[in-house]
Amino acid sequence: MGEVPESTPPPRPAQPQQPGASAVGLESSSPQSSQLPVGIMRSSVRGPVVNDGEDSTDSTPLLQGARQAEAAPACCSARYNLAMLAFFGFFVLYALRVNLSVALVDMVDSNTTLAENRTSKECADHSAPIKVLRNQTGVTFPAMHAMWSSWAPPLERSKLLSISYAGAQLGTVISLPLCGIICYYMNWTYVFYLFGIVGIFWFVLWMWLVSDTPETHKTISNNEKEYILSSLKNQLSSQKSVPWIPILKSLPLWAIVVAHFSYNWTFYTLLTLLPTYMKEILRFNVQENGFLSALPYFGCWLCMILSGQAADNLRAKWNVSTICVRRIFTLIGMIGPAVFLVAAGFIGCDYSLAVAFLTISTTLGGFCSSGFSINHLDIAPSYAGILLGITNTFATIPGMVGPVIAKSLTPDNTVREWQIVFCIAAAINVFGAIFFVLLAKGEVQKWAVSDYHGHKN
């Protein structure tokens, strides 16, 4: 009986290595037995982050690592502060574009005769939606995409980008009626004073609070910095030169190009030609009502915010793959507007129903913000700004070609002619959605990562 207690002390020295007990079976096959417990323990904590990213970001990347890193709170975090500042930046950007289109009417009216005033007003009514469209012009959107490539963790991309770009819609919603009120009760010059001051104030905040990368941010917490850098470690390229040939040969990129082109064709048709159709055919000018003019943009803004939350929840909580989420949201955001666009050509003289279809169509288009619009960051985070510049170049073509084709197809302004215009736009949208679903990818492409385990810094 005395020998039994003496057999129990030997395991005591091994107790500190108990968490690595799974390594005991490996010691016989590995000479580095002394290092295995530490290595195994580290891999059990951080291994899923690397392995999931290496296997495929298509199957909900970095899920376990993202959940562990949520110790860095989203509230008042540097990445969400960046999203809110970007939100107000796009708010100011589109408010400045809208105030020009609205104030231009009064500027022209004050220097022309009554007959000329009517002509100028009609041109402004028809062209105003073109100026306030969600048209990703200039360098603003590609620059923001490039910044988010270093700031947005994969499982938070939909939320962060939808918050940022939704500012464009809200800027349109608020500035459309506000500019009209200022021009009516005060003077058109005050429109530029007001929004100019707001823009300067935002610029000061942006220069003071924003940094290019988490490494250079002055007030970011260590937990949040580690969370962002570790989640993006296997997705960013370390090479300085741009792989132009692989980019141009990439089918997933051309899937985004076709989807972006098709989406903008229908979007331009909805918000530039449908108001013309309502005024010429239905004898109702939607631009005369500031609320009805802003209603489609408000619906799109709300849909962008909600779809961004839904997209990331599907990936993080329901374990839906990235490409599946992108396909679903792209189909909803492109097929939906196509259906209501065709329906608008068969409503007869019911202008209230036409306004409803216009609002629903524009609202459903907001789903694309979490569909193909973010897919640039999925397939090549390091070159997301360049990819958006390429896709947006093709996406501006519908704004030039679409109205010209519509004018040529509607010489007599009959309902039958407009039905053809709407059906063509809907068919292009459906084609773009199907093309994207067939060829799009949700994982980082090989050409986008020269050194897979490298990082920018």
N, C-alpha and C positions, 0 to 999 in steps of 0.2 A: 504493500500500500504506500510505503514511503517513496517508491520510485515514480509514482504517478505525478506528484507535484513537481519533481525534478524535470519532467518532460515538458512542462508548460513554459518555463522561462525562455528557452531558445527562440520561440517566435517573437519575443519582445523586440529584439533589434530590427526585425523585419517590419514592425508595425508602421514606422514612418513611411515605408515604401508601399503600404497597403493600397493607396489610390492607383498605383501602377501595377497592381496585381495581375492585370491582363498581360503585362509584359513578361511575366515569369515564363510563360510558354514560348516566348520569342527569344529568351536569352540563349537557349540552346542553339538557335540558328543565327544569332548575331553576336559578334565578339564585343560590341559596345554595350555590354549589359549595365554598366554603371551609368550610362547616359539615357537609357531607355525610359526610366520612370518619368524624368523631367520632360523628355521629348514627347512621350505619349500624353502626359498631362497637358502640355501646351497645345498639342494637336486636337485634344478633345475639346478645348475651349475655343480655339480659333481656326481649327481645321476646316469646318464647314464653310467658312467665308471664302477660303481659297479654292477648295474643291468644287463647290457649287459654281463659282465663277469660271473655273477652268472647264468643267463639263459642258455647261451651256447656260447662259443667262436667260435662255428661253424658258427654262423651267423654274420660274420664280427665283431669281438670283439672290443670294446673300440673305435668305430668309431668317435663318437662325442668328446670324451675326447682327442683322439689323435689329432684331428684337432685344438682344443683349445690350446693344449700344443705346437703347432708348433711355438709358440713365441720363443721357444728355437731353434735357427737356426741349420740346418743340417751342414752348412759350418763351418768348424773348430770346430765342436762339439767334445766332448770326445768320444762319441760312434762311430762316423765316423773316428776319428783319430785311434781308436782301430781297426776298419775294415781295414784301410789302412796299419797299422803296421802288422796286421795279414796277409794281402795280400802279403806284402814283406817277411814276415816270411815263408809262404808256397812257395813263389818264391825261396827263398834261399834253403829251404828244398829239393825241387825237382830239383833245379839246382845242388845241391851236389850229388843227386842220379844219375842224367844224366851224370855229368862229370866223375863219376867213371866208368860208362858203356862205355863211349867213350874213356877215357884215358886208360882203361884196354886193349883195342886193341893194342895201341902203346906199353904199358908196356910188353905185351906178345910178340909182334913182335920183340922187341929189344933183346929178350933172346931165340929165337927159330930159327929153320931153315926155309927155304922158304916153304917147304912142310908142316911143322907144322904151319907156319904162315897162310896158307890158311885155314887149319882146324880151327884154333883159331878164325880167322876172321868170318868164317861162324857161329861158335857157338855164337860169339858176336852179329852178325846180327840177329840171331834167338832169342836170349835171351834179347837183348837190350830193346825191347818194354816192356818186363815184368818188367824191372827195372824202367821204366819211366812211367808206367801206373798210372792212377788216383786211385791207390790202397791205401786205407786208413789204413795204417799199423801203428803199434806202438801206442803211447799214444797221438800223436799230435792232431788228429781230435777229439777224445773224450774229450781231455782237452779243446779244443776250443769250443766244444758244451757246456761243463759245464760252461765256462766263459760267453758265450752268453746267457745262461739261466738267468743271472743277469743283462745283459746289453741290450738285444735286445727287444724293445717294440714289441708287437704282430704284429702290422701292418707294421713293418719295418724289420721283420725277413728275408724275402726273399732277400731284398736288401743287408742287412748287411752280411748275411752268404754267398751269392753269390759273393759279393766283396771279402770276406776273402778267400774263397776256390778257386776262379779263379786264385789266384797267383800260384797255382800248375801248371795250364795249361800254363800260360805265362812263368813260369820258365823253362818248357820243351821246349817251342817254341824258346826261346832265347838261352838257353844253348846248345841245340843240334847242331846248326850250329856254334855257337861261340866256343865251345870246339873243334870242328873239325878244325876250322881256327887256333886256338892256337896250337894244336898238329902239324899242318902242317907247320906253319911258325916259331914256336918257339920250345917248348918242352912240353911233357905231364906234367912235374912237375909244370909248370906255371898255369895249369888249377886249381890245388889244391890251389896254392898261391892266385890266384885272387878271387875265390869264398870263400876261407877261410877268407880273409880280409873282404869281403862283409858280411859274416855271423857274424863276430865279431862286426862289426859296427852296424848291426841290433840288436844284443843282447844288446849292450849298450843302444840303444834307447828304446828297449822293457823294460828293467829294470828301466829306468829313467821315462818313460811316462805312463806306464800301471799299473793299479790297479785291484785287483780282483773284486771289486764291486763299484758301483757309490758312495756309502757312504764313501769309503776310498780314493777316487780320490782327488788329491790335487787342481787341477785347474778347475774342472767341475763347471759350473754355477748352481745356485740354481734352475733356471727354468728347466734346463735339468735334474737335479737330481730328482726334483719333478715329472717331466713328466715320467721318466723311472720307478721310484718306484711306482707311482700311477697306471701305466698301468700294472705292474706285481703284484700288491698287492694281487689280488685274485687268482693267479696262482702258487705261490710258497709254498712249504711245510715247516713247522717249525720243523718237527720231525728230529732227527739226525739219527735214524736207517733206513736202506733201506728196504722197504717192498718187499722182494724177492718173496714170494709166490704169491701175487697179480700181480707182474710184469710178472712172468712166466706164469700166467694164462690169461694174457691180450691178447685178439684176435687182437686188433689194433697193438700191438707190433709184433705179429707173421705175420701180414700183411706186416709190414716193413721188417721183416727178409726174407720172401719169395721174396719180390720185390728186395731187395738188392742182394740176392743170384742169382736171375734170371738175373738181370741187369749185374752183374759182369761176369756171364757165357758168355753172348753175347759179353761183352766188351773185355774179354780176348780172345775170339775167333776172334774178329775183329782185335785186335792189336798184337796178337801173332801168330795166325794160318793163317790169311789172307795174311800177308807178305810171309809166307812160301809157301802158295798156289800160289802166284804170281811168286815166284822165281822158284818153282819146276814145275809148270804146264804152266804158261804164259811166263817163261824164262825172267822175268823182276824183278830186285832186287830194290825194292823201297828204301831200306836202303842206297843205293849208292848215292842218291840225298838227301842232307840235307834239302832242301826246301820242298820236298815231304814228308819227315819224320816228319817235324814240322807242315805241313799244317793241318792235322786232329786235332792237339792240339790247334792250333790257332782258328779253327772253334768252338771247344768246349769252349774255353775261351770266345769268343765273345758271344756265345749262353748263357753261364752262366750269364754273366753280363746283357744281355738284358732280359732274362727270369726272373731274380730276380726283375728287375724294373717292368716288365709286371705283375708279380704275385701280387705284393703289390698294383699296380694301380687297378687291377681287384677287389681286396678286399676293398680298400679305396674309390675309385671313382665310381665303378660300383656296389658296394654292393654285390659282389659274395661271397658266403660262403667259409670259409677256406677249408673245405673238398672237395668242388667242384673244387677249384683251384688246390689242391694237386692231385686229380684224373686226371684232364685234362692234367697237365704237366707230370704226370707219364705215362699216355697213350702215349703221343707224344714222350717222351724220351725213351720208351721201344718198342712200336710197330714200330716206324719209323726205328730204327736200325735193327730190325728183318726183315723188308721188304727188306731193301737194302742188308742185309747179304744174304738172299735167292737169291736176284737178282745177287749177285756177283758170285754165282755158275752157272749161266746160261748166262754169257756174252761172252763165247767163248774165243778167244785169244786177246781181246781188253783190253790191259793193262791200257790204258788211262782211259777207263770207269771204270776199277777196282779201280784206284786211286780216281776217282770221287765218287764212291760208298763208299769207305773207309772214305773219308772226310765227306760226307753227313751223314753217319751213326754215326760217332764220334761226329759231330756237334749236331745232334738231341739228342744224349745222354745227352747233357748239360741241357736239360729241366728238367731232373730228379733232378738237384740241387735244384730246387724250388718245387719238387714233394715229393717223399718219403724221400729224404735225409734230409729234414728239419722237417719232421713229428714227429721226436723224441721230438722236442721242443713244438710242438702243443699238444701232449697228456700228456707229463710229463716234464715240464721245469726244475724242481728241479733235475731230474734224467736223463737228456738228455745225459750226458756223459756216464753213465752206460748203457743206452739203445743202444747208438751207439757202445759201446764196445761189447755188445751181438750180435747185427746185423752184425757188421763187422767180428766177429769171424766166423759166418756162411758164410759170403761173401768171405772169403779167400779160401774156399773149391774149388770153380771153378778154381782158379789159379793152384791148385794141381791136380785136377781130370780131368778137361777139356782137357788139352794137352795130357794126358795119353790115354783118350778115343779116342781122334782124331787120335792119332798114331795107335791105334789098329784098327780103322775103315778105315785107308788108307794105307794098306800094299803095294799096287801097285802104289799109287799116281796117280790114274785115276780121271778124272773129275767126273765120277759117284760117286765115293767114297767121294769126297769132297762135292758134293751136299748133301749127307746124313748128313755129319758133320754140314753143314750150316743150314739145315732144323731142325736138333735136337736143335741146339742153338736157332734158331728163335722160335721154339715151346716152349722152356723153358721160353723165354722172354715174349711171349704172355701169358702164364699161370701165370707168376708172376704179370703181369700188371692186369689181370682179378682178381686174388686173392686179390690184394691190393684194387682195386676199390670196391670189395664186402665187405671187412671187415675193411677197414681203417676208422679212425675217425679224426675229426678236432678239437675237444674240449678237454680240460684238463680232464683226467680221475679221478674218485673219489679217487682211491687208491694213486694218486699222490699228493693229497692235504689232509693231516691229519687235519690241522686247516685251514679251507678255508679262514678265514679272517686274518690269521697270515702272518708273513713275516720273512725272514731269520734273520733280525736284531732285 
